[in-house]
């Protein structure tokens, strides 16, 4: 594994352990070149997934990109990282188990919205504002009004 700091080709694994959900192996690594320490995760990849964007463009599925978008929505929110990781792993498992090699981005977005709705309502609205392309305050008002109506019916 290449060092992300200095680019040294050979790094050493100092510690390996499974993640909390046993879906990956967490490895602490050390670079003899610069002395830096960093963490890597090793996960099973069942199949190559391609995401089909609304424009028709095809891009390889990137778990890290999914995680980054979720973390932007959850920024400064009181949600435990383990719960976020479980949600992301669950989405990836669902995508891999669908049996399809090409998946519409809309489907991924809906899965994220569903996951965020159960984690944090503020993060859910934040993600929805980008995903649903809110253009003005009235869009927020309408969306949150529907959300409040759904909560009142529960």
One Martini backbone bead per residue (centre of mass of N, CA, C, O) as a GRO file, in nm:
protein
  154
    1UNK     BB    1   0.096   0.037   0.024
    2UNK     BB    2   0.065   0.361  -0.030
    3UNK     BB    3   0.163   0.658   0.079
    4UNK     BB    4  -0.026   0.957   0.121
    5UNK     BB    5   0.226   1.152   0.189
    6UNK     BB    6   0.505   1.030   0.016
    7UNK     BB    7   0.468   0.753  -0.177
    8UNK     BB    8   0.558   0.512  -0.053
    9UNK     BB    9   0.536   0.173  -0.139
   10UNK     BB   10   0.608   0.067   0.162
   11UNK     BB   11   0.396  -0.058   0.408
   12UNK     BB   12   0.298  -0.119   0.747
   13UNK     BB   13   0.132  -0.344   0.945
   14UNK     BB   14   0.024  -0.299   1.291
   15UNK     BB   15  -0.304  -0.333   1.265
   16UNK     BB   16  -0.583  -0.569   1.290
   17UNK     BB   17  -0.947  -0.529   1.248
   18UNK     BB   18  -1.263  -0.548   1.279
   19UNK     BB   19  -1.539  -0.415   1.238
   20UNK     BB   20  -1.830  -0.385   1.401
   21UNK     BB   21  -1.991  -0.530   1.139
   22UNK     BB   22  -1.786  -0.722   0.979
   23UNK     BB   23  -1.739  -0.567   0.676
   24UNK     BB   24  -1.435  -0.513   0.769
   25UNK     BB   25  -1.088  -0.416   0.762
   26UNK     BB   26  -0.879  -0.264   0.993
   27UNK     BB   27  -0.580  -0.072   0.917
   28UNK     BB   28  -0.276  -0.004   1.059
   29UNK     BB   29  -0.025   0.217   0.935
   30UNK     BB   30   0.331   0.235   0.833
   31UNK     BB   31   0.589   0.464   0.733
   32UNK     BB   32   0.933   0.439   0.677
   33UNK     BB   33   0.984   0.706   0.519
   34UNK     BB   34   0.803   0.931   0.723
   35UNK     BB   35   0.627   0.802   0.984
   36UNK     BB   36   0.347   0.760   0.912
   37UNK     BB   37  -0.001   0.729   1.000
   38UNK     BB   38  -0.267   0.500   0.889
   39UNK     BB   39  -0.591   0.413   0.751
   40UNK     BB   40  -0.747   0.111   0.640
   41UNK     BB   41  -0.992  -0.054   0.423
   42UNK     BB   42  -1.130  -0.384   0.390
   43UNK     BB   43  -1.346  -0.501   0.125
   44UNK     BB   44  -1.601  -0.655  -0.015
   45UNK     BB   45  -1.655  -0.714  -0.372
   46UNK     BB   46  -1.903  -0.845  -0.565
   47UNK     BB   47  -1.937  -0.597  -0.775
   48UNK     BB   48  -1.958  -0.403  -1.044
   49UNK     BB   49  -2.069  -0.066  -1.030
   50UNK     BB   50  -2.294   0.138  -1.218
   51UNK     BB   51  -2.373   0.474  -1.257
   52UNK     BB   52  -2.672   0.634  -1.370
   53UNK     BB   53  -2.727   0.924  -1.473
   54UNK     BB   54  -2.958   1.156  -1.576
   55UNK     BB   55  -2.778   1.207  -1.848
   56UNK     BB   56  -2.640   0.895  -1.896
   57UNK     BB   57  -2.402   0.884  -1.743
   58UNK     BB   58  -2.118   0.676  -1.659
   59UNK     BB   59  -2.018   0.557  -1.330
   60UNK     BB   60  -1.842   0.448  -1.089
   61UNK     BB   61  -1.877   0.323  -0.796
   62UNK     BB   62  -1.839   0.524  -0.481
   63UNK     BB   63  -1.823   0.492  -0.152
   64UNK     BB   64  -1.679   0.757  -0.070
   65UNK     BB   65  -1.881   0.948  -0.204
   66UNK     BB   66  -2.119   0.861  -0.040
   67UNK     BB   67  -1.998   0.930   0.239
   68UNK     BB   68  -1.950   1.231   0.186
   69UNK     BB   69  -2.247   1.313   0.138
   70UNK     BB   70  -2.343   1.224   0.416
   71UNK     BB   71  -2.144   1.400   0.587
   72UNK     BB   72  -2.248   1.671   0.494
   73UNK     BB   73  -2.536   1.635   0.611
   74UNK     BB   74  -2.404   1.557   0.917
   75UNK     BB   75  -2.283   1.810   0.989
   76UNK     BB   76  -2.296   1.880   1.325
   77UNK     BB   77  -2.424   1.608   1.413
   78UNK     BB   78  -2.559   1.374   1.664
   79UNK     BB   79  -2.395   1.116   1.513
   80UNK     BB   80  -2.281   0.813   1.508
   81UNK     BB   81  -2.044   0.665   1.312
   82UNK     BB   82  -2.158   0.373   1.323
   83UNK     BB   83  -2.436   0.438   1.202
   84UNK     BB   84  -2.332   0.546   0.936
   85UNK     BB   85  -2.175   0.293   0.848
   86UNK     BB   86  -2.422   0.106   0.847
   87UNK     BB   87  -2.581   0.259   0.634
   88UNK     BB   88  -2.375   0.242   0.404
   89UNK     BB   89  -2.343  -0.066   0.403
   90UNK     BB   90  -2.641  -0.122   0.341
   91UNK     BB   91  -2.649   0.015   0.067
   92UNK     BB   92  -2.428  -0.152  -0.068
   93UNK     BB   93  -2.562  -0.428  -0.029
   94UNK     BB   94  -2.818  -0.361  -0.189
   95UNK     BB   95  -2.676  -0.301  -0.456
   96UNK     BB   96  -2.527  -0.579  -0.484
   97UNK     BB   97  -2.803  -0.760  -0.449
   98UNK     BB   98  -2.963  -0.677  -0.715
   99UNK     BB   99  -2.788  -0.779  -0.986
  100UNK     BB  100  -2.690  -0.512  -1.096
  101UNK     BB  101  -2.459  -0.311  -1.286
  102UNK     BB  102  -2.687  -0.091  -1.334
  103UNK     BB  103  -2.759   0.218  -1.156
  104UNK     BB  104  -2.957   0.456  -1.068
  105UNK     BB  105  -2.910   0.749  -0.898
  106UNK     BB  106  -3.196   0.771  -0.783
  107UNK     BB  107  -3.183   0.514  -0.609
  108UNK     BB  108  -2.954   0.603  -0.426
  109UNK     BB  109  -3.086   0.863  -0.320
  110UNK     BB  110  -3.328   0.719  -0.185
  111UNK     BB  111  -3.161   0.548   0.012
  112UNK     BB  112  -3.037   0.787   0.159
  113UNK     BB  113  -3.295   0.922   0.250
  114UNK     BB  114  -3.397   0.685   0.415
  115UNK     BB  115  -3.152   0.672   0.609
  116UNK     BB  116  -3.161   0.970   0.713
  117UNK     BB  117  -3.448   0.966   0.831
  118UNK     BB  118  -3.350   0.760   1.066
  119UNK     BB  119  -3.114   0.946   1.185
  120UNK     BB  120  -3.172   1.265   1.065
  121UNK     BB  121  -3.372   1.530   0.988
  122UNK     BB  122  -3.167   1.748   0.905
  123UNK     BB  123  -3.003   1.576   0.707
  124UNK     BB  124  -3.240   1.508   0.527
  125UNK     BB  125  -3.296   1.802   0.435
  126UNK     BB  126  -3.019   1.865   0.324
  127UNK     BB  127  -3.010   1.644   0.110
  128UNK     BB  128  -3.277   1.719  -0.032
  129UNK     BB  129  -3.190   2.004  -0.128
  130UNK     BB  130  -2.994   1.879  -0.338
  131UNK     BB  131  -3.139   1.635  -0.468
  132UNK     BB  132  -3.411   1.822  -0.531
  133UNK     BB  133  -3.330   2.115  -0.602
  134UNK     BB  134  -3.352   2.362  -0.432
  135UNK     BB  135  -3.425   2.724  -0.497
  136UNK     BB  136  -3.612   2.800  -0.249
  137UNK     BB  137  -3.769   2.846   0.049
  138UNK     BB  138  -4.039   2.713  -0.039
  139UNK     BB  139  -3.923   2.428  -0.080
  140UNK     BB  140  -3.865   2.381   0.217
  141UNK     BB  141  -4.145   2.432   0.328
  142UNK     BB  142  -4.288   2.204   0.176
  143UNK     BB  143  -4.112   1.967   0.272
  144UNK     BB  144  -4.144   2.012   0.582
  145UNK     BB  145  -4.450   1.997   0.581
  146UNK     BB  146  -4.466   1.702   0.490
  147UNK     BB  147  -4.295   1.592   0.721
  148UNK     BB  148  -4.481   1.689   0.950
  149UNK     BB  149  -4.731   1.535   0.848
  150UNK     BB  150  -4.607   1.250   0.873
  151UNK     BB  151  -4.548   1.268   1.180
  152UNK     BB  152  -4.850   1.312   1.270
  153UNK     BB  153  -4.942   1.020   1.153
  154UNK     BB  154  -4.755   0.829   1.353
   0.00000   0.00000   0.00000
